Amino acid sequence: MKGLKTLWHAAFLHILLCQQLPAQEVKDTVPDGTQGEILTKKNTTDFGKTDKPWNQINFGFTTFRFGVGALFEYAAFGMDKTANEQSDSIGYDPETGYKLRDFRVLLSGQVKSKRFITWKVGLMYDGPTHSWFLRESGVMVGVPELWGHIFVGRTKEGFSLNKVMNGYAGWTMERQMAIDVIPILADGIKWMGYLPKKKFLWNLGIFTDWLSKGQSFSTYDWQTAARLAWLPINDESGKRVLHIGTSLRYGKTLDGKIRLRSRPEAFPAPYIIDTQTFESDHSTHIGGEVYYTKGPLMLGSELYAHKFHAPKSGDPVFQGGDIVASYIITGQSRPYTTVSGIYSFVPVPNSILKGGIGTIEVLLRYSQLDLTDGTITGGKFWRLTPAVNWYLTPSLRLGFAYGYGKLDRVNMKGVHQFAQARLQFVIL
């Protein structure tokens, strides 16, 4: 964590010397859920009269939009002698090959009303478990009286910018390990707000497992999460954003027990660090995030600490984080939305279907997670990942990544290497 903090401090000093510009609002769209997707704004007077996408139908009382998404992944693995010895001890046996990550069906629309109301249903087929389950689904209501929007249903808690983002819009194939501790979904209510003059945004949610109990992501009986961010720079026309935020969370664990684990940022791989199940009745989490965008350049970092009330295990605190640098060499800039305080999908103005070369992004990320503290010896892993993303069209993306990492577990430190590729198809 010391190395990450040093890099983060240096990034802060560089970024804060930049000229600060006033915030601006996006006025021609309305959010379609909390993960960065949008719909063209309609009023009761122009409902159904504006141009609409080919996959959208107007039923009068609501629009109806159909979308799909699919992820196919390949991974090859290499380990040194020590890593091979570790794998025998912890049962880590990765297999090189292709795998269907998931397939999603997305339904959404905007209700005809004076108040902006959108609805959304997401269904996902999970490749490894060969089963379907409900992704983000619910109703988003515009509440200008509360300076924002309220979402009711199944969604992301709101902890971490990168966690909230749509997984299809992320810059790397996998989110950093330190936020694997936080469940991917939750059922409840979330309030998202933005004050452009104050350059301040937030989300606040409370969630329970009364609908999701028994599903793999439901590890808490109930939880509450808040995220606050300041935007000293939000210049849409100049494509410059400086986002500084923090996340806070408290959760009551399910049945007084918890198990934390993470893959090495390669979905086809088994879990490489694992606390096993231990007794803990609640946990508290805190994190910080900073992102800076200037045209095609994006710099970012997130750091997190997860504390579990577990007297028998020494009340462990698990820490981790990442730092990333991304550059879109074809000149595009990653869009930012103030509704959820996140980045959205990379634009592809020069699709290969129109004779262009698409959008090409190169990036480098360092990440780590330490699941060893108190009497818990889940292991520590860090990874360095250079990667390339080629967005051939707005719907089709190829990703290539190499990973070099070191696992500290069972009194051994082994080197692990990864070669990864992803084919992504999505229509929103």
C-alpha positions in Angstrom: 0.0 0.0 0.0 2.9 2.4 0.6 3.9 2.3 -3.1 0.3 3.1 -4.1 0.0 5.9 -1.7 3.3 7.5 -2.9 2.0 7.3 -6.5 -1.4 8.7 -5.5 0.2 11.7 -3.7 2.3 12.5 -6.7 -0.8 12.3 -9.0 -2.7 14.7 -6.7 0.1 17.3 -6.8 0.2 17.2 -10.6 -3.6 17.2 -11.1 -4.4 20.0 -8.5 -2.0 22.3 -10.3 -4.3 22.2 -13.4 -6.6 25.2 -14.1 -10.0 24.6 -12.5 -13.0 25.0 -14.8 -16.7 25.3 -14.0 -19.0 22.3 -14.0 -21.6 21.9 -16.7 -24.8 19.8 -16.9 -25.8 17.4 -19.6 -29.4 18.5 -20.5 -30.4 16.2 -23.4 -30.4 12.8 -21.8 -32.1 11.0 -18.9 -30.4 8.1 -17.0 -31.4 4.5 -17.9 -30.5 2.9 -14.6 -27.4 3.7 -12.4 -24.5 2.3 -14.5 -24.0 5.0 -17.1 -26.6 4.0 -19.8 -28.8 6.8 -21.1 -32.0 7.5 -23.0 -32.8 10.5 -25.1 -34.9 12.8 -23.0 -38.6 13.2 -23.9 -41.3 15.4 -22.6 -45.1 14.7 -22.7 -45.2 17.2 -25.6 -42.6 15.5 -27.8 -42.9 11.9 -26.6 -42.3 9.5 -29.5 -41.6 12.3 -32.0 -37.8 12.4 -31.8 -35.6 10.0 -33.7 -35.3 6.7 -31.9 -32.9 3.8 -32.1 -33.7 0.8 -34.3 -34.1 -1.3 -31.2 -36.7 1.0 -29.5 -40.5 0.8 -29.9 -43.0 3.4 -28.7 -46.1 1.9 -27.1 -47.5 5.3 -26.2 -47.5 4.9 -22.4 -43.9 3.9 -22.5 -41.0 3.3 -24.8 -39.5 -0.2 -25.0 -35.9 -0.8 -25.8 -34.3 -4.2 -26.2 -30.6 -4.9 -25.8 -28.2 -7.8 -25.5 -24.6 -8.4 -24.4 -22.1 -11.3 -24.5 -18.6 -11.8 -23.2 -16.2 -14.5 -24.5 -12.8 -14.9 -22.8 -9.6 -16.7 -23.4 -6.8 -17.1 -20.8 -3.5 -18.8 -20.6 -1.5 -19.2 -17.4 2.2 -19.5 -16.5 3.7 -20.2 -13.0 7.3 -20.4 -11.7 8.5 -23.3 -9.6 7.3 -21.7 -6.3 3.9 -20.9 -7.8 3.5 -24.5 -8.8 4.2 -25.6 -5.3 1.7 -23.0 -4.0 -1.0 -24.3 -6.4 -0.6 -27.8 -4.9 -1.1 -26.4 -1.4 -4.1 -24.2 -2.1 -5.8 -26.2 -4.9 -5.2 -23.6 -7.5 -5.2 -25.3 -10.9 -6.0 -22.9 -13.8 -6.9 -24.3 -17.2 -5.9 -22.6 -20.4 -8.8 -22.2 -22.8 -11.9 -20.3 -23.9 -15.0 -19.6 -21.7 -18.4 -17.9 -22.1 -18.4 -15.3 -19.4 -22.0 -14.3 -19.6 -24.9 -13.5 -21.9 -27.3 -10.7 -21.0 -30.8 -9.5 -22.1 -31.6 -5.9 -21.3 -35.1 -4.3 -21.4 -35.7 -0.7 -20.6 -37.8 2.3 -21.4 -39.2 5.7 -20.4 -42.7 6.1 -19.1 -44.9 8.9 -20.5 -45.3 11.3 -17.6 -44.5 14.8 -16.6 -41.9 13.5 -14.2 -39.0 11.6 -15.9 -39.4 7.9 -15.0 -37.4 5.1 -16.6 -37.6 1.4 -15.9 -35.1 -1.4 -16.5 -34.9 -5.2 -16.4 -31.6 -7.1 -16.8 -31.3 -10.9 -17.1 -28.0 -12.6 -17.2 -27.0 -16.2 -18.1 -23.9 -17.1 -16.1 -21.5 -19.3 -18.0 -19.8 -21.1 -15.1 -23.0 -22.0 -13.2 -25.2 -22.4 -16.3 -28.0 -20.5 -14.7 -30.0 -17.2 -15.2 -30.4 -14.5 -12.6 -31.6 -10.9 -12.3 -29.1 -8.1 -12.8 -29.9 -4.4 -12.4 -33.7 -4.1 -12.5 -36.0 -1.4 -11.1 -37.4 2.0 -11.6 -35.5 5.3 -11.8 -37.4 8.5 -10.9 -36.2 12.0 -11.5 -36.6 14.0 -8.3 -35.5 17.6 -8.9 -36.8 18.5 -5.5 -34.0 16.4 -4.1 -31.4 17.5 -6.8 -31.2 14.2 -8.5 -32.8 10.7 -9.0 -34.0 7.8 -6.9 -33.6 4.2 -8.0 -35.7 1.4 -6.4 -34.9 -2.2 -7.2 -31.8 -4.3 -7.7 -28.6 -2.3 -8.4 -25.0 -1.6 -7.4 -24.7 -0.4 -3.9 -22.8 2.7 -5.0 -19.4 1.9 -3.3 -16.5 2.7 -5.7 -16.6 4.4 -9.1 -15.3 1.4 -10.9 -17.7 -1.0 -9.1 -20.8 1.1 -10.1 -19.8 1.3 -13.8 -21.3 -1.1 -16.3 -18.8 -4.0 -16.6 -19.0 -3.7 -20.4 -17.7 -0.1 -20.2 -14.7 -0.8 -18.0 -11.2 -0.1 -19.2 -9.8 -3.5 -18.0 -11.2 -7.0 -18.3 -11.7 -7.2 -14.6 -12.2 -4.7 -11.8 -9.5 -4.4 -9.3 -9.4 -7.1 -6.6 -9.9 -4.8 -3.6 -13.5 -4.2 -4.5 -14.3 -7.9 -4.8 -15.0 -7.7 -1.1 -18.2 -5.7 -1.9 -21.1 -7.7 -3.3 -21.8 -6.9 -7.0 -25.6 -6.3 -6.5 -28.1 -5.5 -3.8 -31.8 -4.9 -3.5 -33.0 -1.7 -2.0 -33.3 2.1 -2.7 -30.6 4.5 -3.8 -30.6 8.3 -3.9 -28.3 10.0 -6.4 -27.8 13.7 -6.4 -25.7 16.4 -8.0 -25.3 20.2 -7.3 -23.5 21.7 -10.3 -22.8 25.0 -8.7 -21.3 23.4 -5.7 -19.5 20.8 -7.9 -20.7 18.1 -5.5 -22.4 14.8 -6.1 -23.4 11.8 -4.0 -25.3 8.6 -3.7 -26.8 7.1 -0.6 -28.5 3.7 -0.4 -29.8 1.1 2.0 -30.3 -2.5 1.0 -31.6 -5.9 2.3 -31.5 -9.5 1.2 -35.2 -10.3 1.5 -35.3 -10.9 -2.3 -31.8 -12.0 -3.0 -31.2 -14.4 -0.1 -29.5 -17.6 -1.3 -27.9 -16.0 -4.3 -24.1 -16.1 -4.6 -23.7 -12.3 -4.2 -26.0 -12.1 -1.1 -23.4 -12.2 1.8 -25.1 -9.6 4.0 -28.4 -9.5 5.8 -28.5 -5.7 5.2 -26.1 -2.9 4.4 -25.9 0.8 3.8 -23.5 2.6 1.5 -22.7 6.2 0.7 -20.4 7.8 -1.9 -19.5 11.5 -2.0 -17.5 13.2 -4.7 -16.2 16.7 -5.6 -15.7 17.8 -9.2 -13.3 20.8 -9.2 -13.1 20.3 -13.0 -16.0 19.1 -15.1 -15.6 20.7 -18.6 -17.6 18.7 -21.1 -16.7 20.8 -24.1 -13.0 20.7 -23.2 -13.2 17.0 -22.2 -11.6 17.6 -18.8 -12.8 16.0 -15.6 -11.2 15.9 -12.1 -13.2 13.6 -9.8 -12.2 13.2 -6.1 -14.4 11.0 -4.0 -14.8 8.7 -1.0 -17.0 5.7 -0.3 -18.3 4.6 3.1 -20.2 1.4 3.9 -21.6 -0.6 6.9 -23.0 -4.1 6.6 -24.6 -6.7 8.8 -23.2 -10.1 7.6 -25.5 -13.0 6.8 -25.7 -15.5 9.7 -22.8 -13.9 11.4 -20.2 -15.4 9.0 -18.3 -14.2 5.9 -15.9 -15.5 3.3 -13.8 -13.2 1.1 -11.9 -14.3 -2.0 -10.7 -13.0 -5.3 -9.5 -14.3 -8.7 -6.3 -12.9 -10.0 -8.2 -10.5 -12.3 -8.7 -13.3 -14.8 -12.2 -14.7 -14.9 -11.3 -18.2 -16.2 -8.9 -18.6 -13.2 -9.8 -20.1 -9.8 -9.8 -18.0 -6.7 -6.2 -17.3 -5.8 -6.6 -15.6 -2.4 -9.3 -16.8 0.1 -9.9 -16.2 3.7 -12.2 -19.2 4.0 -15.3 -18.7 6.2 -14.8 -16.9 9.5 -17.2 -15.5 12.2 -18.0 -11.8 11.8 -21.3 -10.0 12.7 -20.6 -6.8 10.8 -18.1 -4.9 8.8 -17.1 -1.3 7.9 -15.5 -0.1 4.7 -13.9 3.1 3.6 -12.3 4.1 0.3 -10.9 7.0 -1.7 -10.9 7.6 -5.4 -9.4 10.1 -7.7 -9.7 10.3 -11.5 -8.5 12.9 -14.0 -9.4 13.0 -17.7 -7.9 15.4 -20.2 -9.0 14.5 -23.7 -7.8 11.0 -24.5 -5.8 10.7 -21.3 -7.2 9.2 -18.1 -5.4 8.7 -14.8 -7.1 7.1 -11.8 -6.6 5.4 -8.5 -8.8 3.8 -5.8 -7.7 2.7 -2.3 -9.8 0.7 0.1 -9.8 -0.7 3.7 -12.3 -3.3 4.9 -12.6 -3.9 8.6 -14.5 -6.9 10.0 -15.7 -7.1 13.6 -14.4 -10.6 14.3 -12.9 -10.9 17.8 -12.0 -14.6 17.4 -9.9 -13.7 14.3 -8.3 -10.5 15.7 -10.7 -8.0 14.0 -8.9 -8.1 10.7 -8.5 -5.2 8.3 -8.0 -6.1 4.7 -6.5 -3.4 2.3 -6.0 -3.0 -1.4 -6.2 -0.6 -4.3 -5.0 0.2 -7.8 -3.6 2.9 -10.0 -4.3 3.1 -13.7 -3.2 5.2 -16.8 -5.2 5.0 -20.0 -4.7 6.7 -23.3 -7.0 6.5 -26.3 -4.6 6.8 -29.2 -7.3 7.6 -31.8 -8.1 10.8 -29.8 -11.5 10.1 -28.2 -12.3 10.8 -24.6 -14.1 8.6 -22.1 -17.5 10.3 -21.2 -18.3 11.1 -17.6 -21.8 11.3 -16.2 -22.8 13.3 -13.1 -25.9 11.2 -12.4 -23.9 8.4 -10.8 -20.5 10.0 -10.8 -18.9 7.4 -13.2 -17.5 6.9 -16.6 -19.6 5.6 -19.5 -18.9 3.9 -22.8 -16.0 4.9 -25.0 -17.3 6.6 -28.2 -16.5 4.9 -31.6 -17.1 7.6 -34.3 -15.0 5.8 -36.9 -16.5 2.3 -36.9 -14.8 -0.3 -39.1 -18.2 -0.8 -40.7 -17.9 2.7 -42.1 -14.4 2.4 -43.3 -12.7 3.6 -40.1 -10.3 2.0 -37.7 -12.5 2.1 -34.7 -11.2 3.4 -31.3 -8.0 2.1 -29.8 -7.0 2.4 -26.2 -3.8 1.4 -24.4 -3.5 1.3 -20.6 -1.4 0.1 -17.7 -2.7 -0.8 -14.3 -1.1 -1.9 -11.0 -3.4 -3.5 -8.4 -3.2 -5.4 -5.1 -5.3 -7.0 -2.3 -4.1 -8.3 1.1 -6.4 -10.8 2.7 -4.0 -11.6 5.6 -4.5 -9.9 8.9 -5.2 -11.0 12.5 -5.4 -14.8 12.5 -6.7 -14.8 8.9 -4.2 -15.9 6.3 -6.0 -15.5 3.0 -3.0 -14.4 1.1 -1.7 -11.3 -0.7 -1.5 -10.8 -4.4 -0.4 -7.9 -6.6 -0.5 -7.7 -10.4 0.8 -5.4 -13.2 -1.3 -5.3 -16.3 -0.6 -3.7 -19.7 -3.6 -4.0 -22.0 -5.0 -2.9 -25.3 -8.7 -2.3 -26.2 -9.8 -2.1 -29.8 -13.4 -0.9 -30.1 -14.3 -1.9 -33.7 -17.8 -0.6 -33.5 -20.0 0.8 -30.7 -21.2 -2.8 -30.2 -18.0 -4.8 -30.8 -14.8 -4.7 -28.7 -11.6 -6.8 -28.6 -9.4 -6.7 -25.5 -5.9 -8.1 -25.0 -4.0 -8.1 -21.7 -0.8 -9.5 -20.2 -0.5 -9.9 -16.4 2.5 -10.4 -14.2 1.8 -10.9 -10.5 3.2 -12.3 -7.3 1.2 -14.4 -4.7 2.3 -14.4 -1.1 0.5 -17.3 0.5 1.3 -20.5 2.6 4.7 -19.0 3.4 5.7 -18.9 -0.3 5.9 -16.2 -2.9 5.2 -17.4 -6.4 5.2 -15.6 -9.7 2.0 -15.9 -11.9 1.7 -14.8 -15.5 -1.4 -14.3 -17.6 -2.2 -13.9 -21.3 -5.8 -12.9 -21.8 -8.2 -12.0 -24.7 -11.8 -10.9 -24.7 -14.5 -10.6 -27.3 -17.3 -8.3 -26.2 -20.6 -7.7 -28.0 -23.3 -5.3 -26.6 -26.3 -3.5 -28.0 -27.9 -1.0 -25.5 
